[in-house]
Amino acid sequence: KKLNQSGAGSSYGSRFHRNRRRFCAPECLILSPTRELAMQIHKEAEKFSYRTPLATVCVYGGEDIRRQVDLLKRGCDICIATPGRLDDLISRRRISMSKIRYLCFDEADRMLDMGFEPQIRQIIHESDMPDKEHRQTLMFSATFPKIIQKLAQDFLREYVFLSVGRVGATCSLITQKLQYAEDSKKKDALIRVLPKCSGLTLIFVERKKSADYLTEWLYEKGWEAVSIHGDRSQDQRRMALDAFKTGRCPILVATDVAARGLDIDNVTDVINYDMPSSIDTYVHRIGRTGRRGNLGTSITFINERNRNVLHDLFHSLRENKQETPDWFVKLYRSSGTLRTSYRSNSRFGAADVRQTERNANVPLGKAQVGLSGGGKIKGGNDGWGDDGEAEDGGWGAADADGGWGNPAEEAKTVEGDGWDSD
């Protein structure tokens, strides 16, 4: 299991395994939470398999399944898929998992949260896929909360935990800025910010309707903008991304369907028009800029309605040596936030949960022996904070009433952002 700092290339690291051709029975399966990320992985896999006998096929929802079945019939060694479409193909007996030797999860924490876990278990446990003792399983993500690590153990055997960079931290090449803006004043703040953006600009909102509305409003104000979210057809999503990547429309308004893994050149600015309720989602969002050695800037609009994330955001900014304006410090202190879940190197799963459990169960003075002595790992406190606290997992922010209640209850009321279950 491997964790990478956002922007460190985790989406590309899962593509190096080679296998031999099997008719409709691939040896390597790469699972992705979104169609766009699946297509991006497929593009890179084709580069690595160029002039080799390996055949790569990408299957995802929103496209004609008959065309994808035809591609599978020609032979498939490496299959890149979203869970819903793959589950459909398995149920139709169009693809077999019996030859899988390498199973890869990109954005593994998102793949294993409450939205995808049932489908993942269906694919792995209910199909003819070899069990974990007879395959190699790889998981990649920039964040990996402890509770998701525990879920991941169901699919792994005696795994190696590898961290690259400071896991969960934002890239040091990104300058993070905060701006206070009441909801009714956000559009005015956005108009003041946009002229200072020098390249492609990605604007994140929480709701699909907000993405469409803001795009139309920007167009009326003379800004070329396109939007992408889960209610868009696959052709609309593809055209919007192409227009953004080529610079024809230098502004892309998106829900969190574009928050993870997408690697787009020349994105200089990320604007959190709506601050997410999960600090993990914040890290993934701003990780769309500052990639491959380039500088980037993130601007986040904050007000009292973001109370449930102020604690985590404050400590994240401090840890990454980013400026915390006086007004934000006052807002944080006056919010009355009592959450204590944020801990350096643990909030994002930068530490192996097995090591944390071992330390919790080994008497003081024997902990070092436990760390190096191997053997079975006993259960214990995962060091993740209050056991009753829900992990948001990037599903959205608080509801329209303001988000002053229980974050777990708020997450249930949020309109979905269109992650690809199909």
C-alpha positions in Angstrom: 0.0 0.0 0.0 1.5 3.3 -1.1 0.6 6.9 -0.2 1.9 9.8 -2.2 1.9 13.5 -1.6 -0.7 15.1 -3.9 0.9 15.9 -7.2 3.7 13.4 -6.7 2.5 11.1 -9.6 0.5 8.5 -7.7 -1.9 8.1 -10.7 1.0 7.0 -12.9 2.8 4.7 -10.4 0.2 1.9 -10.9 0.9 1.3 -14.6 4.3 -0.5 -14.7 3.2 -4.2 -14.3 3.3 -6.4 -17.4 1.4 -9.5 -18.2 0.5 -11.7 -21.1 -2.6 -11.7 -23.3 -5.7 -13.4 -22.2 -9.0 -13.3 -24.1 -11.5 -11.3 -22.0 -9.6 -12.3 -18.9 -7.1 -9.5 -18.0 -4.2 -10.1 -15.7 -4.1 -6.5 -14.4 -7.1 -4.5 -13.2 -6.9 -0.8 -12.3 -10.0 0.7 -10.6 -10.7 4.4 -10.6 -13.5 6.4 -9.0 -14.2 8.6 -12.0 -14.5 8.3 -15.7 -12.0 11.2 -16.4 -9.4 9.6 -14.2 -9.9 6.2 -15.8 -9.4 7.7 -19.2 -6.3 9.5 -18.0 -4.8 6.3 -16.6 -5.6 4.5 -19.9 -3.8 7.1 -21.9 -0.7 6.6 -19.8 -1.0 2.8 -19.8 -1.0 2.9 -23.7 2.3 4.8 -23.6 3.9 2.2 -21.4 2.5 -0.7 -23.5 3.5 0.9 -26.8 5.2 -1.7 -29.1 4.5 -4.5 -26.7 2.0 -7.4 -27.1 -0.1 -6.0 -24.2 -3.6 -4.8 -24.9 -5.2 -2.1 -22.7 -8.9 -1.4 -22.5 -10.8 1.3 -20.6 -14.4 0.7 -19.5 -16.6 3.2 -17.8 -20.2 4.4 -17.6 -21.8 6.9 -19.9 -20.5 5.2 -23.0 -22.1 2.6 -25.3 -21.4 -0.7 -23.5 -21.5 -2.6 -26.9 -18.5 -0.8 -28.1 -16.6 -1.6 -24.9 -17.6 -5.2 -25.2 -16.2 -5.3 -28.8 -12.9 -3.9 -27.5 -12.7 -6.6 -24.8 -13.4 -9.3 -27.4 -10.2 -8.3 -29.2 -8.2 -9.1 -26.1 -7.4 -7.4 -22.9 -4.3 -7.6 -20.7 -4.7 -4.4 -18.7 -8.3 -3.3 -17.8 -8.9 0.2 -16.4 -12.4 0.5 -15.1 -14.9 2.4 -12.9 -16.6 0.0 -10.5 -20.2 0.3 -11.8 -19.4 -0.5 -15.4 -17.1 -3.3 -14.5 -19.7 -4.9 -12.2 -22.2 -4.7 -15.1 -19.8 -6.4 -17.5 -19.0 -9.1 -15.0 -22.7 -9.8 -14.5 -23.2 -10.0 -18.3 -20.3 -12.5 -18.4 -18.4 -10.3 -20.8 -15.2 -10.3 -18.8 -13.6 -12.7 -16.3 -11.6 -11.9 -13.3 -10.1 -15.4 -13.0 -6.7 -14.4 -14.3 -6.1 -11.3 -12.3 -2.6 -11.2 -10.9 -2.4 -7.4 -10.2 -5.2 -5.4 -8.6 -4.6 -1.6 -8.4 -6.8 1.0 -6.7 -6.2 4.6 -7.7 -7.5 7.1 -5.1 -7.9 4.1 -2.8 -9.4 6.0 0.1 -12.2 7.3 -2.1 -12.7 3.8 -3.6 -13.2 2.3 -0.2 -15.5 4.9 1.4 -19.2 4.2 2.0 -20.1 5.1 -1.6 -18.0 2.5 -3.3 -17.3 -0.2 -0.8 -20.3 -2.4 -1.7 -19.4 -2.5 -5.4 -15.8 -3.1 -4.7 -16.6 -6.1 -2.4 -19.0 -7.4 -5.1 -16.2 -7.3 -7.7 -13.5 -8.8 -5.5 -15.4 -11.3 -3.4 -18.4 -12.3 -5.6 -16.6 -12.7 -8.9 -14.1 -15.4 -9.9 -11.1 -13.1 -8.9 -8.3 -15.0 -7.1 -8.2 -14.3 -3.4 -5.7 -11.9 -1.9 -3.2 -14.7 -1.3 -2.9 -15.3 -5.0 -2.7 -11.8 -6.4 -0.7 -8.6 -5.8 -2.9 -5.7 -4.6 -1.7 -2.1 -4.8 -3.4 1.0 -3.4 -2.5 4.6 -4.2 -3.7 7.9 -2.6 -2.5 11.2 -1.3 -4.7 10.7 1.8 -5.6 7.5 3.6 -7.5 8.0 6.9 -7.1 5.4 9.6 -10.7 4.1 9.3 -10.2 3.5 5.6 -6.9 1.7 6.2 -8.8 -0.7 8.4 -11.2 -1.4 5.5 -8.3 -1.9 3.1 -6.9 -4.7 5.2 -9.8 -6.9 3.9 -8.2 -6.8 0.5 -4.5 -6.9 1.4 -2.1 -9.5 2.8 0.9 -8.7 4.9 1.3 -5.5 3.0 4.1 -3.0 2.9 3.2 0.6 3.8 5.2 3.1 1.7 5.0 6.9 2.0 6.4 9.3 -0.6 6.8 12.9 0.6 4.7 14.2 3.4 1.5 12.3 3.1 -1.6 14.5 3.5 0.4 17.7 3.2 -0.1 20.1 0.4 2.7 20.7 -2.0 5.2 23.3 -0.9 4.9 24.9 -4.4 1.3 25.9 -3.7 0.7 29.3 -2.0 -2.6 28.9 -0.1 -4.6 32.1 0.4 -7.8 32.6 2.4 -10.4 35.3 1.7 -13.5 36.1 3.9 -16.6 36.2 1.8 -20.3 35.9 2.8 -22.3 33.6 0.6 -24.0 36.6 -1.0 -20.7 38.3 -1.7 -18.8 35.4 -3.2 -19.5 36.4 -6.8 -18.1 39.9 -6.2 -15.1 38.4 -4.5 -14.6 36.0 -7.5 -14.7 38.9 -10.0 -12.0 40.7 -8.1 -9.8 37.5 -7.9 -10.1 36.3 -11.5 -8.1 39.1 -13.2 -5.1 38.1 -11.1 -5.1 34.5 -12.3 -2.4 34.1 -14.9 -3.3 30.7 -16.4 -5.9 28.0 -16.3 -8.2 28.4 -13.3 -10.2 25.7 -11.7 -13.2 26.7 -9.5 -14.7 24.2 -7.1 -18.3 24.3 -5.9 -20.2 21.8 -3.8 -23.4 21.4 -5.8 -24.1 20.5 -9.5 -26.7 23.3 -9.8 -24.1 25.8 -8.5 -21.6 24.7 -11.1 -24.1 25.4 -14.0 -25.3 28.6 -12.4 -21.9 30.0 -11.8 -20.7 29.1 -15.3 -23.6 30.9 -16.9 -23.1 33.9 -14.7 -19.4 34.1 -15.6 -20.2 33.9 -19.3 -22.7 36.8 -18.9 -19.8 38.8 -17.3 -17.5 38.1 -20.3 -15.5 35.2 -18.9 -15.1 32.1 -21.0 -16.0 29.2 -18.7 -17.2 25.6 -18.8 -18.5 23.3 -16.1 -18.2 19.6 -15.3 -20.2 17.5 -12.8 -21.9 14.1 -12.5 -25.1 15.1 -14.3 -23.3 16.0 -17.5 -23.3 13.4 -20.2 -19.9 11.8 -21.0 -19.6 13.8 -24.3 -20.3 17.0 -22.4 -17.7 16.2 -19.8 -15.1 15.3 -22.4 -15.8 18.5 -24.4 -15.6 20.6 -21.3 -12.2 19.1 -20.3 -10.8 19.4 -23.8 -11.9 23.1 -24.0 -10.2 23.7 -20.6 -7.0 21.8 -21.4 -6.5 23.6 -24.7 -7.2 27.0 -23.2 -10.2 27.8 -25.3 -12.1 28.2 -22.0 -9.5 29.0 -19.3 -12.0 28.6 -16.5 -13.5 25.3 -15.4 -16.2 25.2 -12.7 -16.4 21.8 -11.2 -17.7 19.7 -8.4 -15.4 17.2 -6.7 -15.7 14.9 -9.7 -12.5 16.8 -10.8 -10.9 17.0 -7.4 -8.8 13.8 -7.5 -6.1 12.5 -9.8 -6.7 14.7 -12.8 -3.4 15.9 -14.2 -3.9 19.0 -16.4 -1.0 21.2 -17.5 -0.8 24.9 -16.8 -3.4 25.0 -14.0 -2.0 28.0 -12.1 -4.9 28.7 -9.8 -7.5 26.8 -7.8 -10.4 28.6 -6.2 -12.5 27.0 -3.5 -15.7 29.0 -4.2 -17.3 26.6 -1.7 -15.0 25.3 1.0 -15.5 21.5 1.4 -16.4 20.0 4.8 -13.5 17.6 4.6 -9.8 18.6 4.9 -8.9 15.6 2.8 -11.0 17.0 -0.1 -9.4 20.3 0.4 -5.9 18.7 -0.1 -7.0 16.9 -3.2 -8.6 20.0 -4.7 -5.7 22.3 -4.4 -3.4 19.5 -5.6 -4.6 20.2 -9.1 -2.1 23.0 -9.2 1.6 23.1 -8.3 2.3 19.9 -10.1 5.6 18.7 -11.6 7.7 21.5 -10.1 5.4 24.3 -11.2 4.2 27.1 -8.9 0.5 27.3 -8.0 -1.9 29.3 -6.0 -5.1 28.3 -4.2 -7.7 30.8 -3.0 -10.4 29.7 -0.6 -13.5 31.7 0.3 -14.3 31.3 4.0 -17.2 32.4 6.3 -18.9 31.2 9.5 -20.8 28.5 7.6 -17.5 26.6 7.3 -17.3 26.2 11.1 -17.0 22.4 11.0 -13.7 22.5 9.1 -12.0 25.5 10.6 -10.1 23.5 13.1 -8.6 21.1 10.6 -7.9 23.9 8.1 -6.2 26.1 10.7 -3.8 23.3 11.7 -3.2 22.2 8.1 -2.1 25.8 7.2 0.1 26.1 10.2 1.7 22.7 9.6 2.5 23.7 6.0 3.9 27.1 7.0 1.1 29.0 5.2 -0.1 32.4 6.2 -3.1 32.5 8.5 -4.7 36.0 8.4 -5.7 37.6 11.7 -9.4 37.6 10.7 -9.2 33.8 10.2 -7.5 33.2 13.5 -10.2 35.2 15.2 -12.9 33.3 13.3 -11.3 30.0 14.3 -11.1 30.9 18.0 -14.6 32.3 18.1 -16.2 29.4 16.4 -16.2 27.3 19.5 -14.9 24.3 17.6 -14.0 21.5 20.0 -12.9 18.9 17.5 -9.6 17.2 18.3 -9.3 14.9 15.4 -6.4 16.6 13.7 -3.0 15.2 14.6 0.2 15.7 12.7 1.0 12.7 10.6 -2.2 10.9 11.5 -5.2 12.8 10.2 -4.4 11.7 6.6 -3.1 8.3 7.4 0.6 9.1 7.0 1.3 6.4 9.6 0.6 2.7 9.2 -2.5 2.0 11.3 -0.9 -1.3 12.3 1.9 0.5 14.0 -0.5 2.8 15.8 -2.4 -0.2 17.1 0.7 -1.9 18.2 1.9 1.1 20.1 -1.5 1.3 21.8 -1.3 -2.3 23.0 2.4 -2.6 23.9 3.4 -1.4 27.4 5.6 1.7 27.5 9.2 0.7 27.2 8.4 -2.3 25.0 7.0 -0.4 22.1 10.3 -0.3 20.2 10.6 -4.1 20.5 7.1 -4.4 19.2 7.9 -2.2 16.1 10.8 -4.3 15.0 9.9 -7.8 16.2 7.2 -8.6 13.7 4.4 -11.0 14.5 0.6 -10.5 14.7 -0.9 -7.1 15.3 -3.6 -6.8 17.9 -6.5 -4.4 17.6 -6.6 -1.2 19.6 -7.3 2.5 19.5 -6.5 3.8 16.0 -5.5 7.2 17.3 -8.0 8.8 14.9 -9.9 10.8 17.5 -13.5 10.4 18.7 -14.7 6.9 17.6 -18.1 8.4 16.8 -16.8 11.0 14.4 -17.7 10.5 10.8 -15.1 10.9 8.0 -16.7 13.0 5.2 -14.6 11.4 2.4 -15.2 14.3 0.0 -18.9 14.0 -0.4 -19.6 17.7 0.1 -20.0 20.4 2.6 -22.8 21.2 5.0 -26.3 21.7 3.9 -27.9 25.0 2.9 -29.0 25.7 6.4 -25.5 26.7 7.3 -23.6 23.6 8.5 -23.6 24.4 12.2 -24.7 20.9 13.3 -23.1 17.5 13.4 -20.8 17.1 10.3 -21.9 13.5 9.9 -25.6 14.5 9.7 -24.8 17.4 7.4 -23.0 15.1 5.0 -26.2 13.0 4.6 -28.2 16.0 3.3 -25.8 17.2 0.6 -26.7 16.8 -3.0 -24.4 14.2 -4.6 -21.5 15.4 -6.8 -21.8 12.7 -9.4 -19.0 10.2 -8.6 -19.2 7.4 -11.1 -21.0 4.5 -9.5 -22.1 3.5 -13.0 
